Amino acid sequence: MAAKKQADRVVYIYVVGDSVHIGHLHDLQQARALGDYLIMSVIADKGITDYKRRPVILFKERLELDANPRCVDEVVRLDGVGPTENRKKLDVDILVHGDF
């Protein structure tokens, strides 16, 4: 958290993270390039099943898989479908969604 407060631009991205592939890593790297600190939310199972099929990989495992790329500074849980609540809680300068 201390690094986040010192960061000039905080970038926020949210992902399902199910069936992680190289495209996800590229999206994270490009999001990180937009700022100084990258926060990634992983959507919890309930949030996913509200708009599409049940995830293949359990939330706890997706959270661990998605937390490992070096370009991500912080990983948080996202309980809903959209980022609105987390954006209110976090001091975010740039919101990233979808493919680049």
C-alpha positions as CSV (number, residue, x, y, z in Angstrom):
1,M,0.0,0.0,0.0
2,A,2.8,2.5,0.7
3,A,4.0,2.1,-2.9
4,K,0.5,2.9,-4.1
5,K,0.3,6.1,-2.2
6,Q,3.6,7.2,-3.7
7,A,2.6,6.2,-7.3
8,D,1.9,9.0,-9.8
9,R,-0.7,7.0,-11.8
10,V,-2.7,4.1,-10.4
11,V,-4.2,1.8,-13.0
12,Y,-7.1,-0.6,-12.3
13,I,-8.0,-3.7,-14.3
14,Y,-10.6,-6.3,-13.6
15,V,-10.6,-9.9,-14.9
16,V,-12.4,-13.2,-14.6
17,G,-9.1,-15.0,-14.9
18,D,-10.6,-18.3,-15.8
19,S,-8.5,-20.4,-18.2
20,V,-5.6,-17.9,-18.1
21,H,-3.7,-17.5,-21.4
22,I,-1.0,-15.4,-22.9
23,G,-3.6,-12.8,-24.0
24,H,-4.4,-12.1,-20.3
25,L,-0.7,-11.5,-19.6
26,H,-0.4,-9.1,-22.6
27,D,-3.4,-7.2,-21.3
28,L,-1.9,-6.9,-17.9
29,Q,1.5,-5.8,-19.3
30,Q,-0.2,-3.1,-21.4
31,A,-2.3,-1.9,-18.5
32,R,0.8,-1.7,-16.3
33,A,2.5,0.4,-19.0
34,L,-0.2,3.1,-18.6
35,G,0.8,3.9,-15.1
36,D,3.0,3.4,-12.1
37,Y,1.0,1.0,-10.0
38,L,-1.4,-1.7,-11.2
39,I,-4.3,-3.0,-9.2
40,M,-6.1,-6.0,-10.6
41,S,-9.4,-7.3,-9.4
42,V,-10.4,-10.9,-9.9
43,I,-14.2,-11.4,-10.2
44,A,-15.5,-13.8,-7.6
45,D,-17.6,-16.8,-8.6
46,K,-20.9,-15.2,-7.8
47,G,-20.1,-12.2,-9.9
48,I,-19.3,-14.4,-12.9
49,T,-22.3,-16.6,-12.7
50,D,-24.6,-13.5,-12.6
51,Y,-23.8,-12.9,-16.3
52,K,-22.2,-16.1,-17.7
53,R,-21.4,-19.7,-17.0
54,R,-19.8,-21.0,-13.8
55,P,-16.0,-20.6,-13.9
56,V,-13.8,-23.7,-14.6
57,I,-11.2,-22.7,-12.0
58,L,-12.3,-21.9,-8.4
59,F,-11.9,-18.3,-7.3
60,K,-9.2,-19.1,-4.8
61,E,-7.1,-20.7,-7.5
62,R,-7.8,-18.0,-10.0
63,L,-6.7,-15.4,-7.5
64,E,-3.4,-17.2,-6.9
65,L,-2.8,-17.7,-10.6
66,D,-3.6,-14.1,-11.5
67,A,-1.5,-12.6,-8.6
68,N,1.8,-14.0,-9.9
69,P,2.6,-11.8,-13.0
70,R,5.4,-9.4,-12.1
71,C,3.5,-6.5,-13.7
72,V,0.7,-6.6,-11.1
73,D,1.4,-4.7,-7.8
74,E,-1.8,-5.6,-5.9
75,V,-4.7,-8.1,-6.4
76,V,-8.1,-7.5,-4.8
77,R,-11.4,-9.4,-4.9
78,L,-14.3,-8.1,-7.0
79,D,-17.7,-9.3,-5.8
80,G,-19.9,-7.8,-8.5
81,V,-19.7,-7.7,-12.2
82,G,-18.5,-4.2,-12.7
83,P,-15.7,-2.2,-11.0
84,T,-17.8,0.7,-9.5
85,E,-17.5,-0.3,-5.8
86,N,-13.8,-1.1,-6.0
87,R,-13.1,2.1,-7.8
88,K,-14.8,4.0,-5.0
89,K,-12.6,2.3,-2.4
90,L,-9.3,2.6,-4.3
91,D,-7.6,5.8,-5.5
92,V,-7.6,4.9,-9.2
93,D,-6.5,7.2,-12.0
94,I,-7.0,4.9,-15.0
95,L,-9.6,2.1,-15.5
96,V,-8.8,-0.6,-18.1
97,H,-11.4,-2.9,-19.5
98,G,-11.3,-5.3,-22.4
99,D,-8.7,-5.9,-25.1
100,F,-6.2,-3.3,-26.1
